[in-house]
Amino acid sequence: MNKSDTQKLEAIKARLIEGMRGYIADGDESYTEEEIKKCDKILQQFMMRLGKLGMSVAEIAILDCVKQAVLDLNALNSSVDGCLIETDQREDLCEYILFAAKRSGLKQDGDVTEEWREW
């Protein structure tokens, strides 16, 4: 991934995390900073898995990385009764995951997270 792609992903993630923290600042006690950190770690692991794939990888390998990230996010969100990932966060997470997957070589159009996503 080039520098511009990396900067775009960092901006999406910063917006996502800021949005999650905003709910806490507004008095929402449904989750804590710890869950936000877990979400960040899931995204970091997703990027590491994509990075290990290298160039000229089969789409199924990219989809496996997407699936694992979505399933991990499902479990995290479920652990706080579905409160961590609201509409804005869902949009940011999908944008992040799909952008990274496309930059890694995914050719499919549409939201490939829908198949596994519970948030």
N, C-alpha and C positions, 0 to 999 in steps of 0.2 A: 504494500500500500504506500502511496506517495504521501508527502507531507500534507498536502491539501486534504486528502482523504482522512488522514489521521486527525487533523484539526477539526474537520467536520464532525467526526465521531466524538471527539472530546467535547465539542460544543453541545451536541445532542445529549451526551451523558451529563454534562454540567446542568443543563436545563432540567433534565429528569430528576437529578438529585436535589436540585434547588426546589423543585415542585414538591417533592416528598417532604423535604424539611419545612416547607411552608405550611403543610398541614399540621405538623407538630407545633410550629410557632403559633398557629391559630388555636391551639388548645386541644387538638385531636390526640387522644392518648391511645389510639387503637394499635399503634406500633411505636417503636423507639428508633433511636439512631443506630442501634445494633442491626435492625432489619434493613435499614438503608445501606449499611456497610456490607451486609450479606448480598444485597442486590448488586452493588458495585463489584463485589468479588465474582458473582456469577457472570457478569459482563466481561470481567478480566479473563476468567477461565475460557469463556467463549472465544475471545480474541486469541488466546494462546492456542486453543485447539485449531482454529482456522489457520494461524500462523505456521503450525506444524505440518499442515497439509502440503505446502509448497505450491509450485506452479503446475499447470496442466493436470489438475486433479479432477476426478469424476464428480459430477454433481451430487451423487448419492452421499459422498463423504462430506460435502458442505451441508447437505440437508441433515445429516446425522449430527453435525455440530449445532445447527439451528434447533433441532429437536431436543437435544440435551439441554440447551439453554432454556428453552421454553418449559420443559418439564421441571427444571430446577426452579424457575420463576413461579410456576404453578404451585409447587410445594411451599415455597417461601410465602407466597400470597395467602395460601390456604392456612398457614400457621398463624396468621393474624386475621383470620376470619374474612379474607378477601378485601381488607381495608388498605393495603399498601399500594396496589395498582388500581388507580382510578382512571377515568377516561383520558386525561392529559398524559398520565404516565404510560398508559397502554399505547397511545399514539407515538410517544417518544421511544418506547422500547421497540415497537415494531419498526419504526424508522431506522433505529440504530442497528437492529439485527439484520434487516433486509439490505440496508446500505452495505454493511460489512460483508454479507453473503454475496451480494452482487460483485463487489470489488474483489472477492476471492474466486470469482468465476461462475457463480450461479447464473444461469441463463433464463430460468423460469420467470414469468411475469406474475404479478399478483402477490397476495400476502400468503406466503408459504407457512407462516406461523399458525394460521387458523386451524390447521388439522389437529394440532396438539394443544392449542392455547385455551385456557380456562378463565382468563382474566379479560 
